[in-house]
Amino acid sequence: MVDYHGPRKGGRNKTRVRRGRTCNRRYRLEFHDPDGRNHGGLPTYGWRMAPDGLATKRQLLAMELRPGGQPIAAQIMWMRYGRQAVAYLYRIDQAKPKRIPTLAQLHAIEKALQARRTCPICGQDAGYTIPRRLGCCLECHHTIYPKGQAA
C-alpha cells in the first residue's frame, strides 16, 4: 500500500515510501547482473551503476570517440515511464576517434543547407529552413494566400 502525500512535485523518479521502506523507481536489484546470467550473457547494470571504462554512444561522442565496430560490452537497464529502458555500453579503450569530414563534405553540406533556405519563388535567402508544407518563404506565402484564405 502506497502512502499518499498529496500531489507530486518534481520528477517521477523520486524516492517514495512503500510499506515502511523507501525505494527508488529507477534503481532495481533485478537489473544488477554483472555476469549476464539472466540477460542472455550480456552483463547488465542498474541506473548509474556501470563500472569505469564503459560508456554509452552519447558519452563516447562527448569524448570525441565512436564505438568503431566493437561489440556491445554491457547494458544499463532502468525503469522509464513504467517500462524497462536499455542503453548499451561500449569499452572506452577500444573506441576509435570520431571521423572528421573532409573540406569537400563540409562544402556539400553547406550547399544543401543553403538550398533549403532559398525560396523558389523570390530566390531570396530566408534565413531559416523553408517549411516543406508551404513550399516558399513566409513572405511569399502571405502574398499568395492573404489572411483568411486556406492554402
Secondary structure, 3 states (H helix, E strand, C coil): CECCCCCCCCCCCCCEEECCEEECCCCCHHHCECCCCCCCCCCEECCCCCCCCEECHHHHHHCCEECCCCCCCEEEEEEECCEEEEEEEEECCCCEECCCCCHHHHHHHHHHHHHHHECCCCCCECCCCCCCCCCCCHHHHHHHCCCCCCC
